[in-house]
């Protein structure tokens, strides 16, 4: 669906195995995209790819991602003798093929060397089919190359996928509303020490006020290190850390190359995908990325990364991470909190704190303002988070296929009535029928909730203006 032009275009079928029905779902991970290394012949304004893309791209196709703006590419100067810098640019032109030459919208501060790394921040949509577990029920669509993956791993998923699908993407590009993607939760931090399995933060500013283990199970990413260029781009999972100032972050696995004592790093989400499914309390955790961040291998599902809920999810379950807000002074609200309305015709709200222990910590049935019998979440309930508007505070919820919409304030834990769809919805069915898009014009940022009427083909959108 093309938001700007309000029209549809059919893409190639992913040919998923299983049945499109209750339990099927999809989730967008914005940081995922083709990755590889650069060839010789790069300049400060053009990149020559060495690692081939998964499909052929047309001439200048990468200069329009669908809204007239080019895709974003991240250049990482981590080859031996290179710059030790990480910079991102938009694409304004490219040659065709699988190893195109990319033209950037502005000049880099360095000339990339052969074997420097590149990462397209173009996104992939991961899709899960329902029914009996089989090869081919789990695939992704690569936005950059308009191509589909082969069959992805399914081991440790439910034997029968059913009930409903509720997912949370712990993506590294998910940041607070007042930061840019790539800046992490606390901005760029300058280390004050580093060792084989640790890195130490700032004595003042930046992360100097972090609480004990506030960002456990998040990742450290090295974004600049002119003293040890080959250390740049490394990601490692945080297994524990002390409180600031000069917080010491202990890593789940040692650095391949130990950063210098003054490297620049960011604290981000760890790129895992969490799925609640099939009337179970299990947290199904998937690692899509080949980047070394901890003990979970690439393209694998695991049921022990985070503790089970302690109660089963049901139809109408909807969940989100509060990554877009700025925590209150007392940090009663945090970036590590995942709120999950349980579904199953109750208004129960459960909380997973991914930093609350080595495998997180659940609090079941937390109290919240305006809990109401009008909102017993069941078949037809679905929701979408709006991280970039209204200070990243709200999860918007379509109530059970009715005309009623609500929003949940993640900062202040209050459910509020929000809007009324003027047209009656049809037969309720499980599945996400809401999405969020963002209009930006200079300093003006306006979010639009987009919803498909249940049991009908119409698309409606409403501005989040209050």
N, C-alpha and C positions, 0 to 999 in steps of 0.2 A: 504494500500500500504506500503510495507516494503522498506524503502529508502536504507538500507544497502544492501539488497539482490536483489533489483530491481524486485520485484514480488508481486503478489496480493494473498490475502486469503479472502474468503467469510466468513463473520460473520453472526450471526443470524439476521434476518430482524427485525428492530424496529417496524414494522407493524404500521407505522404512519397512521393516518386517513388523509383524504384530498387527494390531487393530487400532485405528484412530478412534479413540473413545475415552471413557473415564480413566484417568491416570496419565494420559498423554500430555505433553507440555514442551515448552521451549524456553530457553534463557539466553540473553545476549551478554557476552563477555567482551567489553570494548577494547581491552588491551591485547586480545588475541588476534593474530594475523601472521602472515608469512615472516619468517626470520632467517637470517643467514649471514654471510660475509660479503665484503666488497672486493671487487677486482682492482687491478691496476688501472690507471687513467682517470681517477677521480680528481675533481677540482673542488674549490670551496663552494661552488654553486651547482655541481652536477655529480651524481653518483652512478657508478657502473656496478651492477649486481653481478656477483659470482655465483652464489647459490640460486638455483632456478626457482621461480615461482611455481605453485602447484598447477597453474594453467596459463595459457597464452593470454596476454592483455593487448588490447588494441592501442594504436598510437594516440597519445594524450588521454586515454581512458582514465588514467589515475589522477587526472587534473579535475575531475568532476565526480564527486562521491554521490551525487544525486541532488545537490542543492547549489551547484555551481562552484563549490569550493573543493579544492583538491584534498586527497587523503593526506594524513600526517605520517611522516617517517621519522624514526629516532635513529640517529647516528651515534655510535659508541666507539670512541677512539681507544680501543683496548688491544690493538696489535702491538707486538714488540716494537718499542721505539716510537710509538704513536703519541697522540696528544694527551691521553688520559682524561678526555672531556666527553660529556654527553650533551647533545643538542638536538632539538626537534624542529622540523620545518614542514610547511605545506608544499605539496607538489603542484607545479604549474605546467608541467609537460613531461612526456616520456616517449621513448621509442617503443615499438611493438615487440612482442615475443615473450619468452620466459625469463630472459636476463636483460631487461631493458636498461637504458641509461635514463636516469631520473634528473629532471631539472627542478631546482628548489626556488621557493619564492623570495628568499633572501640569503645573503652570504653567511656561511659558517665562519666561526672565528678560527678555524683550523682547516687544513687540507687533509682529508681522510687518507689513511695509508691502506695498501692492500692488506686484506684479512681483518680490517676493522669490521665491527658487527653492525648490522642494521636490523630494525624491528619496525614493521608496519603496524601502526596503532589504528587498525581499520575495523577490527571486531569480527567475531564469529558467533553465529546462532547455533547453540547446541540443542538438539531435538531428540525427545524420547517418545517412542511409541508405547502403546499399552498392550495388555494381554499376556500370553505366556512368554516368558523370557526366551529370546532367541537371538542369534547373530543378526545384526542389522537393525536392531531396535534403537540404537544409539549412534547418531552421526552429527556432523556439524556442516553448516553452510558458511563458506568463506566469502565475506562481503567483497573484499578487494578484487578477487579474481572470478567472482560469480561462479564458484565451483563447489562441489560437495566432496566430503571426505569419504573414505571407505568405511567399513564397519569398525566401530570403536569398541573398546573393552566393555563387557557387561558383567563380568564376575563380581559377585557380592551385591548385585541388585536383587530385588524381590523375585521369587520364582514366578509370581503373577503380578504384573503391574496394573494397579486398579485404583479406585476410590477418587483420587484427585492428585494434582501436581502442584507443589509449592516449593519454589527454589529461591536461593539467595546466592548471588555472585559476589564473592569476596575478591573483587577485582582491584588491581593496583591503581587503576585510573579513577576509582571512586574516592573522592576527596570532599572535605567540607565545602559548603556553598561559597565561601569567601577565598577559596584557593583554586589554582588551576591544576588540571590533571598533570601528574608528574611531580607535583610539589609535596606529595604525601600529606600526612595529617598535621605535621608540625613545621613544614617548610624545610628548606635545605639546612642541614646540621653539619657543623664542622667538628670532626672527631678531635679528641684530646689524647687518645691512646688507642692502640690496636694490638691484638695478639692473635694467635692461630685460631682461637675459637671465641673471641670476644671483640667488642669495639666499645669505646667509651665516649659518651656524649659531652655536651657543653657544660661549663661551670655556671654560665649565666645565659639567659635567653634561650630560645629554641626549646629544647627538651629538659631544661633545668628544673622544671616543676612537675615532671611526670611522677605519678604515684607508683608504688611497688607493683611490678608486673602489670601495669595498666595496658601495655601493648604486647603482652605475651601472646604467642601464636600469630602475630603479624610478621612482616618481613622487613629486613634491612636491605636496601639496594644502594650500592656504591655508584654515585653519579659523577664524581670527579676525583681524580687522584693523579696529579702531574708528577708526583714522586714515584708512583708505582702504576704506570698506565695499564698494565695487564690485569690489575685488580678491578678496573672499572666495569660496571655492568653486572657484577656478581650479586646474587640475591641469596639471602639466608634467612631461615625461619628463626624467630626469637623464642627460645625455650624458657627464658626467665630474664628478669633485669631488676636492678636495684632502683631505688627512688633517686630522683635528682636532688641537688646538682651533681654533674659528672656521673650520670647513671651509667652503669656497666651492663651491657647487653650480652648475655651468654647465648650462643648460637646452637641450633640443633645439630649442625655439622660444621666442621672447620672450613675456613676459607681455602680455596684452591691456591690463591695468591693472597698472602696477608697484606691488607691495605697499609699505607703509610699512616703515621700517627696523626696526620692532619687531613686525611681524606674527607671528602664531603659525601654525606649519605642522607637518605630519606627513610622514614618509617611509613610503610604502606600495608594495605591488605595483601594477603599471601597468594592470591589467584586461585584459591580453591572454589569449587562450586558445591553448595550444600543443597540437598534435595530431601523433602519430606514427602512420603509416598505410601500408598497401599495400606492405609489404616494401621500403620506401624509407628512405634516410638523411636525407631532407629534414625540416626542422622547419616544419610548416605553421602559420603564425601568423595568428590572426584577431582583429580589433578590433571588439567588439560595441557600443562606447559612442560616443555623439555628443560626448563631452567631449574638448576639445583637449588631448592629452597628448604629442604628438610628430608624426612624419611619416606614420604609418600612418592612412589615411583610415577613416572609419566604415564598418562592414559590408563589409570587404575582407579577403581572404586574401593573405598575402605569404610567399614562400619564402626571402627574403633578410634578414629581421629578425635571425634567428639562424643561425649557421653550420650546415651539414649535419653529421650525426653522423660520417661517415667510415666507417660500416658500416650495413648495413640492419637495421631492426627485423624481428621475425618473430612468428609466433603465440605468444601467452603473454607478450608485452611488457607490462610494468606499470611505471608511473612516478609520482613524486611530488616536490613541492618541500618542503624541510625548513623550512617557515615557522613551524611550531609550537614549535620548540625554542628554547632560549636558548644562543647560541654558547658554547663553552668559552673559557677565558681566553686561549688562544693563537689563537682563531678558526680552528682547523682545521676546524670545522663552521660553516657560514654559512647565512644565509637565502637567499642567491643560488644555492644548490646544488639542482639537479634530478637525482635519482637515477633511472636507467632500466635495469631488467633487460631485456636485449635481446630475449629470447624466441628462437624458432627452435631449441629443444631444446638450448640451452646455458645455463650459469649465469653468463654474462658480465654484468658490471655496468658501465654507462657513466655518466659524470658530465658534465652540462652546467652550467657556471657562467655564469649569465646576466650577471654583472658582470665576467666575465673578459676582456672586450674589447668593442669597439664592437658586435660581433655575437656576444658571448658567447665561450665557449671550451669545447670538448669534451676530456675525457680518457677514452680508451677502455680498457676492461678493467681498471678499478681493483681493487686488492687489497681483500679483506674477510675477516673472520674466519668460519670454519666453512663456507667454500665447499664444497659437497658434491655428489656424483653423485646423491644422493637428490633433489636439486632442480635438474633440468634443465628450465627453464621452456619449455613448449610449449602445444599446444592444451589448453584448460581452465584454464590458470593465469590468475589474476586477483588483484588486490590493492586494498586501501583503506587510506588514511592516517588515523591517529587523532591529530589535532593538539592536542586539548584535554585528554587524559589521559596518564598516564605521562610527563609533562614534554614531550609532543609529539615523542617520540623514535622512534615505531615505525610502519612500514609493514607491514600484515598481509596475508599472501599465502595463497591457496588453491592447493595444488600440483597442477596438471594434472588436476583433476577426481577426485583421489583423496580419501581421508578425512583426509589429512595437511594441517595448516596450520602455517605458520612466520611469524616476524616478523623484520623487518630493523631493526636499531638504527641510525638515521640519525646519531646523535651519535658513536657508537663504531664504526660500520661493521662490524657483526657480525650474521650470520644465526643465529637461534635457533629450535629447535623450539618450537612453542607449544601447539597443542591437536589433538585427534583427534575427527573427526565420527563419532559412534557408528553412523550409518547409511551404508551404502555408497552412493556416488554412481552415477549412471547414465552414459550415453554423454557423453563430454567434448565440449564445443563451445567455440569462442572467444567472448569477450565478458565484460563485467564482471558478476559475480553476487555481489558483495559490496557492502555499504554500512555506514555508521557512523552511530549515533545517540547522543545525549548526554542523560543524566538529571542534572538539577541540583536540589539541595535545600539551599539556603543555601550553605555552604562545601563541601558534598559534591558531587563531580562523578564520575559513573560512565559509562563508555562501553560500548556494546553493539555487537558485530559482528553483522551480519545477513547471512545467505547463503541463496541458493536452491540446493537440491540439484540437481546437474546431471542433465539428462534426466528430471526429475521436478518436480512442482509445489510440494513442501513448502518452507516457510520455517523456518529455524532461527536462533536468536540466542543469543549467549553473552556474558556480562559480562566485560569486561576488568578483572579483579580482581588480576592479578599480572603 
